[in-house]
Amino acid sequence: MAHSTSSHPPRNRPDATEAPQKRLSASSSQTSPELTHLKARLHRSLRQYPDFPSPGILFEDILPLFADALLHKSLLRALELQVMESFGQDRLPDVIVGLEARGFLFGPSLALKLGAGFVPVRKQGKLPGLTETAAFNKEYGEDFFQIQSDGIKPGQQVLVVDDIIATGGSAAAAGSLVKKLGGTLLGYIFILELDFLKGREKLDAPVHTLLSSQEEGNTET
């Protein structure tokens, strides 16, 4: 589970990947109402399971967003619009970095929609070749994330994505890996935020979330 601004030269990308960006720019006046509508629809589709996986835990289930084709499409559209509204047409990411494991559910699809590459961040020992490593704390101790050393080129603009931001430790580790490789960390995008855990306070780049948790208390996803 789970702030930098610089100019950037135009990126050479094929027409197929530029098409969604031109369409969004042309309809920018309707972006906010559309995103508001999509967020409400996605929020209604979340499921909650009290006392799972243990007593006192309220489990927020995002999987219904992927089980239905229309909801899945709405999620990707909402994420696309969120990126456009948050960072602007001239600061789209070159690379989407997705965190293991649920960042892999939507990270590659979002990257395609934005004309960006996708690079995974995985637990230590899961990636071949040369890697960079960053540690982060979990409730039961220390864990480690890794990224392939050639995954990000110096100067590329990078957006980190994951399903939720809770305490923020794993996302912060991913952000540090981006910087180790010389990337420019644009910010973070999450589907869901557990606001009361204040995880965004650990992150040193802009944080944007589609949804907030439905109830405050002990929550997992």
Backbone hydrogen bonds, N-H to C=O, Kabsch-Sander energy under -0.5 kcal/mol:
donor,donor_aa,acceptor,acceptor_aa,energy
13,R,11,R,-0.9
17,T,14,P,-1.1
18,E,14,P,-1.1
19,A,15,D,-1.5
22,K,18,E,-2.0
23,R,19,A,-2.1
24,L,20,P,-2.2
25,S,21,Q,-2.2
26,A,22,K,-2.1
27,S,23,R,-1.2
28,S,25,S,-1.3
30,Q,27,S,-2.1
31,T,28,S,-1.2
34,E,30,Q,-1.8
35,L,31,T,-2.8
36,T,32,S,-2.5
37,H,33,P,-2.1
38,L,34,E,-2.5
39,K,35,L,-2.7
40,A,36,T,-1.9
41,R,37,H,-2.0
42,L,38,L,-2.6
43,H,39,K,-2.7
44,R,40,A,-1.9
45,S,41,R,-0.8
45,S,42,L,-0.7
46,L,42,L,-0.5
46,L,43,H,-1.1
47,R,61,D,-1.8
49,Y,59,F,-2.2
51,D,57,I,-1.3
52,F,49,Y,-0.9
52,F,57,I,-1.6
57,I,54,S,-1.9
58,L,218,N,-3.2
59,F,49,Y,-2.6
59,F,57,I,-0.7
60,E,58,L,-0.5
60,E,220,E,-3.8
61,D,47,R,-3.5
61,D,59,F,-0.6
62,I,60,E,-0.7
65,L,62,I,-1.9
66,F,63,L,-1.9
67,A,63,L,-1.3
68,D,64,P,-1.0
72,H,68,D,-2.6
73,K,69,A,-2.3
74,S,70,L,-2.3
75,L,71,L,-2.6
76,L,72,H,-2.2
77,R,73,K,-2.3
78,A,74,S,-2.6
79,L,75,L,-2.5
80,E,76,L,-2.4
81,L,77,R,-2.6
82,Q,78,A,-2.6
83,V,79,L,-2.3
84,M,80,E,-2.2
85,E,81,L,-2.9
86,S,82,Q,-2.3
87,F,83,V,-2.6
88,G,83,V,-0.6
88,G,84,M,-1.6
91,R,88,G,-1.5
92,L,89,Q,-0.6
94,D,157,Q,-2.6
95,V,157,Q,-2.0
96,I,117,G,-3.1
97,V,95,V,-0.5
97,V,159,L,-2.8
98,G,96,I,-0.6
98,G,119,V,-1.7
99,L,161,V,-1.7
100,E,121,V,-1.6
103,G,99,L,-2.0
104,F,99,L,-0.5
104,F,101,A,-1.7
105,L,102,R,-0.9
106,F,102,R,-0.5
107,G,103,G,-1.8
110,L,106,F,-2.5
111,A,107,G,-2.3
112,L,108,P,-2.0
113,K,109,S,-2.0
114,L,110,L,-1.7
115,G,111,A,-0.7
115,G,112,L,-0.9
116,A,111,A,-3.0
117,G,94,D,-2.7
119,V,96,I,-2.6
121,V,98,G,-2.6
122,R,120,P,-0.5
122,R,146,Q,-2.2
124,Q,144,F,-1.5
126,K,123,K,-1.7
132,E,147,I,-2.5
134,A,145,F,-2.4
136,F,143,D,-2.4
138,K,141,G,-3.5
141,G,138,K,-1.5
143,D,136,F,-3.0
145,F,134,A,-2.8
146,Q,122,R,-3.0
147,I,132,E,-1.7
149,S,130,L,-2.4
151,G,148,Q,-2.1
155,G,182,G,-2.9
156,Q,153,K,-2.2
158,V,184,T,-3.0
159,L,95,V,-2.3
160,V,187,G,-2.3
161,V,97,V,-3.0
162,D,189,I,-1.5
165,I,192,L,-1.8
166,A,2,A,-9.9
166,A,164,I,-0.5
168,G,2,A,-1.0
172,A,168,G,-2.2
173,A,169,G,-1.8
174,A,170,S,-2.0
175,G,171,A,-2.4
176,S,172,A,-2.0
177,L,173,A,-1.6
178,V,174,A,-1.9
179,K,175,G,-1.8
180,K,176,S,-2.0
181,L,177,L,-1.4
182,G,179,K,-1.4
183,G,178,V,-2.3
184,T,156,Q,-3.3
185,L,183,G,-0.7
186,L,158,V,-2.7
186,L,184,T,-0.9
187,G,158,V,-0.9
188,Y,206,P,-2.6
189,I,160,V,-2.5
190,F,208,H,-2.2
191,I,162,D,-1.0
191,I,163,D,-0.8
192,L,163,D,-2.3
193,E,211,L,-1.6
194,L,165,I,-2.2
195,D,193,E,-1.2
197,L,194,L,-2.0
198,K,195,D,-1.9
199,G,166,A,-0.8
201,E,198,K,-1.2
202,K,199,G,-2.0
203,L,200,R,-1.3
208,H,188,Y,-2.2
210,L,190,F,-2.0
211,L,191,I,-2.1
213,S,193,E,-2.2
219,T,217,G,-0.7
220,E,58,L,-1.7
